[in-house]
Amino acid sequence: QRQFGVIENVKGIGNAARGVIETMLALREEDEELGCSSGGLKDSSNAGGASKIDTLVIIDREVDFVTPLLTPLTYEGLIDEIIGIQNGYIKVNPEMVEVDGDTAPESAKEKVASKPKKPIAIPLNSSDALFQLIRNQNIEKLGSFLQDQAKSIREAYASFRQNKDASITEIHQFVKQIPGLTQNYKCLNQHINIAEHIKKTTNSTEFRQRWQTERAMLEGEACYEYLEDIIAARHPVLSVLKLVCLQSLTSGGLKSNKFDSLRRDLVQTYGFETSIVLNRLEAMGAIKRREMTWTDSGNSWGALRKNLRLIHDNVNVYDPDDISYVSSGYAPLSIRLMQTLLRRGPGADSTRGPARVTEVRQDPFVCLSFEDAQKVISSKGNPTTQGGEGAGGEKISKKVLLVYFVGGITFMEIAALRFLSNQPSFPYSILISTSKIVSGDSLIGDLA
């Protein structure tokens, strides 16, 4: 805010967001007391214009622990899930990258071949123009897209070779394009190799069965037999724990007898250290025992799934019109809550927490807890995007929305936010910020 001006519309989801907002307001008051001349916040009225950031939405990771447990189906998300992205880099075998020594002398090639093959670090960022295009695409669309890219490069070379009467100027222009075409071909070959490596996993029976199990759990089904089978088969412990947490979160807890049997099987199969992780997961609410009583009215997940349209069975992954394409049918809960919160508008009433601070300080922000979400949904209906065009179809410049995740954001959620930001009907251009990039493996692994 010191750099870009006071953000007038500040909204939050979750307890951590409430704490951050209250701290922000306290710091704002301190800066106002010190005065702008001594390095305080820029007042938009004194700065000669509105803040460059129209709205800030702070989201607590704790309100949506379901999304990190699910398998993403975007290219970047699957790279992180299968290979692992560390600080914007992946490490892969040299065979997956085009060898620069193809044109080197035979003696040099022999030296390269004799050396032990170490993993090669490959950067993954938007400086790679091709990766920028495909990082958020669903894996089902990726193959045909890469084929089209390869075809266009081949046609560029073929069209020049067929032009037997090319002038000196045309030859010169093509020669200038060769470095760019060569780099494009190298990047394309690299991503084709990575995509083929990923497809070996995504085409496997085990992967598809896991995805179907995740979907069944999201739709409220009990999959205890599958959990018992993968524990008996000694699947990776983090992979098993993610599904156990998902079953608990989407079912309002594990049945008492299954809670005990799964816990016993996990400790006996993976060692006593697993009991420490299970205790910590239980303390944070990711796993809990569900005691069946006559007054048991089910769990809130079913209502959220229905009212927020978290499941979209017929989403088109090739030409998507909804954020649920990121997992071929599931829309991240955190992003749906954000859409719902944005529809409330500045100054909307809140039923708990910082609403009292709003009245005292006259700051137009709203803080929405997880429990409040259902009340907002019932009064507002399904979340939809808002118009980004005028009545005559003319484009309206979008306002800037800063979305900050406290506790980490997944690549699935990043892809969903980018999709929204690129939609003409969505009224904001989104900036994404977070404390870290997370996945289900990293969240649970940190508890070990």
Disulfide bonds with the S-S distance in Angstrom:
none
